[in-house]
Amino acid sequence: MDVFEVMGTCRAIRQLKPDPVPPELIDRVLWAATRAPSPGNSQGWDFVVVDDPDARRTIGAAVREAMVDRVAAMPRPDRTTRLMLDGTARLVATFDQAPVIVFVTGGVIYPPQAPREAFTWSALYPAAQNIVLAARALGLGSVFTTLHHVADRTIRDTLGIPDHVRIAATIPIGWPDDGVQFGPVSRRPVEDFVHRNRWEGDKRGIGI
Ligand SMILES: Cc1cc2nc3c(=O)[nH]c(=O)nc-3n(C[C@H](O)[C@H](O)[C@H](O)COP(=O)(O)O)c2cc1C
């Protein structure tokens, strides 16, 4: 699949079948993650790949407990928000069903003489995006989440991730559930974001 098609149809897939994913496909996704760019090619990432049912159950229960009521109570003023929050509600309710969950983590290690937090995130986000794109290219659904924030202690204790290691993304991966499809992502036109040769002002009326 052409990379532009992958990017253009890489919708967040929040409902996954519990069916197992062949390990070789996950290996390809992890290969893609480790091909990402990073500051000074520091490659300061560690991917914690979880398919153990007990660990998924423990983490899923913590996510559910923290999020189910919170998401249910969030206002849904428009269709886009409603679809996203309804999807998030299903995601948190069934989090442990995802056959694989990848935690994108890393230490504050760059530059070695004076490590800075910003460089950690700048390495981890491209790697996380490569995971999502590679999964899509293989027909696997995934979604970039920050759900580790609501279950940080449980995740660290369950997986043995040290407190000094940052967690940038929690990405469930699996086959899209019945009725859930990849399709064109909904984004504003390119010209709403592009300034040619010089800053052209607040293009989207967002107060910048
Ligand atoms: C940094 C980041 C954090 C995100 N966190 C969450 C999350 O915690 N839960 C969730 O359901 N989706 C999360 N998403 C997915 C976005 O909501 C989604 O990409 C966006 O709504 C656009 O939808 P689309 O990817 O289907 O086009 C996150 C995406 C990014 C880039």
The ligand as an SDF file (V2000), in Angstrom:
LIG
                    3D

 31 33  0  0  0  0  0  0  0  0999 V2000
   -0.8880   12.7020   21.0590 C   0  0  0  0  0  0  0  0  0  0  0  0
   -2.2310   12.0480   20.7950 C   0  0  0  0  0  0  0  0  0  0  0  0
   -2.9790   11.6040   21.8660 C   0  0  0  0  0  0  0  0  0  0  0  0
   -4.1960   10.9430   21.6600 C   0  0  0  0  0  0  0  0  0  0  0  0
   -4.8700   10.4620   22.7280 N   0  0  0  0  0  0  0  0  0  0  0  0
   -6.0030    9.7570   22.5380 C   0  0  0  0  0  0  0  0  0  0  0  0
   -6.6460    9.1330   23.6410 C   0  0  0  0  0  0  0  0  0  0  0  0
   -6.1800    9.1960   24.7870 O   0  0  0  0  0  0  0  0  0  0  0  0
   -7.7850    8.4350   23.4090 N   0  0  0  0  0  0  0  0  0  0  0  0
   -8.3040    8.3170   22.1500 C   0  0  0  0  0  0  0  0  0  0  0  0
   -9.3410    7.6660   22.0020 O   0  0  0  0  0  0  0  0  0  0  0  0
   -7.7050    8.8820   21.0640 N   0  0  0  0  0  0  0  0  0  0  0  0
   -6.5690    9.5880   21.2310 C   0  0  0  0  0  0  0  0  0  0  0  0
   -5.9040   10.1310   20.1530 N   0  0  0  0  0  0  0  0  0  0  0  0
   -6.4440    9.9520   18.7890 C   0  0  0  0  0  0  0  0  0  0  0  0
   -7.1150   11.2130   18.2810 C   0  0  0  0  0  0  0  0  0  0  0  0
   -8.2850   11.4780   19.0220 O   0  0  0  0  0  0  0  0  0  0  0  0
   -7.4390   11.0370   16.7910 C   0  0  0  0  0  0  0  0  0  0  0  0
   -6.2680   10.8110   16.0710 O   0  0  0  0  0  0  0  0  0  0  0  0
   -8.1250   12.2820   16.2430 C   0  0  0  0  0  0  0  0  0  0  0  0
   -9.3960   12.4420   16.8500 O   0  0  0  0  0  0  0  0  0  0  0  0
   -8.3300   12.2140   14.7330 C   0  0  0  0  0  0  0  0  0  0  0  0
   -9.0820   11.0700   14.4010 O   0  0  0  0  0  0  0  0  0  0  0  0
   -8.5910   10.1200   13.2160 P   0  0  0  0  0  0  0  0  0  0  0  0
   -7.1820    9.7270   13.5710 O   0  0  0  0  0  0  0  0  0  0  0  0
   -9.5500    8.9700   13.2070 O   0  0  0  0  0  0  0  0  0  0  0  0
   -8.6620   10.9250   11.9650 O   0  0  0  0  0  0  0  0  0  0  0  0
   -4.6900   10.7950   20.3370 C   0  0  0  0  0  0  0  0  0  0  0  0
   -3.9250   11.2600   19.2520 C   0  0  0  0  0  0  0  0  0  0  0  0
   -2.7070   11.8800   19.4800 C   0  0  0  0  0  0  0  0  0  0  0  0
   -1.8820   12.3460   18.2970 C   0  0  0  0  0  0  0  0  0  0  0  0
  1  2  1  0
  2  3  1  0
  2 30  2  0
  3  4  2  0
  4  5  1  0
  4 28  1  0
  5  6  2  0
  6  7  1  0
  6 13  1  0
  7  8  2  0
  7  9  1  0
  9 10  1  0
 10 11  2  0
 10 12  1  0
 12 13  2  0
 13 14  1  0
 14 15  1  0
 14 28  1  0
 15 16  1  0
 16 17  1  0
 16 18  1  0
 18 19  1  0
 18 20  1  0
 20 21  1  0
 20 22  1  0
 22 23  1  0
 23 24  1  0
 24 25  2  0
 24 26  1  0
 24 27  1  0
 28 29  2  0
 29 30  1  0
 30 31  1  0
M  END
$$$$
